[in-house]
Amino acid sequence: MTSTTETRPSPLRRLSGMRMEAIGFALVGASGVVVNFGLFWLLNHVLGLAPLRSNVGATAVAIASNYLGYRYWLYRDRDAASRKREITLFLLFSGIGMAIETGVLEFTQHVLGLGTSLELLGGKFLGLVVATVFRFVSYRTWVFKALPELEDPEVVQEAELLLAAEERPALAN
């Protein structure tokens, strides 16, 4: 009788891993919110830029800081073979997320007729939540793709040898 060893983690283990990924995603995202609001205030109140310009500048810097957090901390173990593709998709999905966020806020204000500061803040918060779920799914699915799992130990060993050979400095002739 032969037995096979399960190489894929159990669904419970995968959910646990996704939970930790979601927490990391929230931490990077929270740092982006701090950068966004802090820079917005600085640009608008200290440098005197118009609110729209301040918002665009602050959002652009926050998107860049989030990319660095995701690439070099949260998704550092993910495939980075094509940085151009990765950055393009990141910017695309970040832009869609910004449109979702703005769309929910606009819906709150213009369709539902909610216009007090607290109501607008609620609309902004709801838009941020919806956009964050979209970003989480799209970033982990398309932008920061997981490396394929290798099941054959010989293939893994050969790949490790090739990587080690590439890391060695070339000998001078």
For each residue, the residues with C-beta under 8 A, 3 or more apart:
1:
2:
3:
4:
5:
6: 10
7: 149 151
8: 149
9: 13 14 17
10: 6 13 14
11: 14 15
12: 15 16
13: 9 10 16 17
14: 9 10 11 17 18
15: 11 12 18 19
16: 12 13 19 20
17: 9 13 14 20 21
18: 14 15 21 22
19: 15 16 22 23
20: 16 17 23 24
21: 17 18 24 25 74 140
22: 18 19 25 26 136
23: 19 20 26 27
24: 20 21 27 28 73 74
25: 21 22 28 29 70 74 136 139 140
26: 22 23 29 30 132
27: 23 24 30 31 69
28: 24 25 31 32 66 69 70 73 74
29: 25 26 32 33 66 132 135
30: 26 27 33 34
31: 27 28 34 35 65 66 69
32: 28 29 35 36 62 63 65 66 69
33: 29 30 36 37 62 128
34: 30 31 37 38
35: 31 32 38 39 58 61 62 65
36: 32 33 39 40 58 59 61 62
37: 33 34 40 41 58
38: 34 35 41 42 58
39: 35 36 42 43 54 57 58 61 62
40: 36 37 43 44 54 55 58
41: 37 38 44 45 46
42: 38 39 45 46 47
43: 39 40 46 47 49 53 54 57 58
44: 40 41 47 48 49 50 51 54
45: 41 42 48
46: 41 42 43
47: 42 43 44
48: 44 45
49: 43 44 53 54 57
50: 44 53 54
51: 44 54 55
52: 55 56
53: 43 49 50 56 57
54: 39 40 43 44 49 50 51 57 58
55: 40 51 52 58 59
56: 52 53 59 60
57: 39 43 49 53 54 60 61
58: 35 36 37 38 39 40 43 54 55 61 62
59: 36 55 56 62 63 98
60: 56 57 63 64
61: 35 36 39 57 58 64 65
62: 32 33 35 36 39 58 59 65 66
63: 32 59 60 66 67 90 91 94
64: 60 61 67 68
65: 31 32 35 61 62 68 69
66: 28 29 31 32 62 63 69 70 94
67: 63 64 70 71 87 90
68: 64 65 71 72
69: 27 28 31 32 65 66 72 73 74
70: 25 28 66 67 73 74 75 90 139 143 144
71: 67 68 75 76 80 86 144
72: 68 69 76
73: 24 28 69 70 76
74: 21 24 25 28 69 70 144
75: 70 71 78 139 140 144
76: 71 72 73
77: 147
78: 75 144 145 146 147
79: 144 145 146 147
80: 71 83 86
81:
82: 85 86
83: 80 86 87
84: 87 88
85: 82 88 89
86: 71 80 82 83 89 90 143 144
87: 67 83 84 90 91
88: 84 85 91 92
89: 85 86 92 93 138 142 143
90: 63 67 70 86 87 93 94 139 143
91: 63 87 88 94 95
92: 88 89 95 96
93: 89 90 96 97 134 135 138 139 142 143
94: 63 66 90 91 97 98 135
95: 91 92 98 99
96: 92 93 99 100 134 138
97: 93 94 100 101 131 132 134 135
98: 59 94 95 101 102 131
99: 95 96 102 103
100: 96 97 103 104 127 130 131 134
101: 97 98 104 105 124 127 128 130 131
102: 98 99 105 106 127
103: 99 100 106 107 127
104: 100 101 107 108 123 126 127 130 131
105: 101 102 108 109 120 123 124 127
106: 102 103 109 110 111
107: 103 104 110 111 112 123
108: 104 105 111 112 114 119 120 122 123 126 127
109: 105 106 112 113 114 115 120 123
110: 106 107 113
111: 106 107 108
112: 107 108 109
113: 109 110
114: 108 109 119 120 122 123
115: 109 119 120
116: 119 120
117: 120 121
118: 121 122
119: 108 114 115 116 122 123
120: 105 108 109 114 115 116 117 123 124
121: 117 118 124 125
122: 108 114 118 119 125 126
123: 104 105 107 108 109 114 119 120 126 127
124: 101 105 120 121 127 128
125: 121 122 128 129
126: 104 108 122 123 129 130
127: 100 101 102 103 104 105 108 123 124 130 131
128: 33 101 124 125 131 132
129: 125 126 132 133
130: 100 101 104 126 127 133 134
131: 97 98 100 101 104 127 128 134 135
132: 26 29 97 128 129 135 136
133: 129 130 136 137
134: 93 96 97 100 130 131 137 138
135: 29 93 94 97 131 132 138 139
136: 22 25 132 133 139 140
137: 133 134 140 141
138: 89 93 96 134 135 141 142 143
139: 25 70 75 90 93 135 136 142 143 144
140: 21 25 75 136 137 143 144
141: 137 138 145
142: 89 93 138 139 145
143: 70 86 89 90 93 138 139 140
144: 70 71 74 75 78 79 86 139 140
145: 78 79 141 142
146: 78 79
147: 77 78 79
148:
149: 7 8
150: 155 156 159
151: 7 155
152: 155 156
153: 156 157
154: 157 158
155: 150 151 152 158 159
156: 150 152 153 159 160
157: 153 154 160 161
158: 154 155 161 162
159: 150 155 156 162 163
160: 156 157 163 164
161: 157 158 164 165
162: 158 159 165 166
163: 159 160 166 167
164: 160 161 167 168
165: 161 162 168
166: 162 163
167: 163 164
168: 164 165
169:
170:
171:
172:
173:
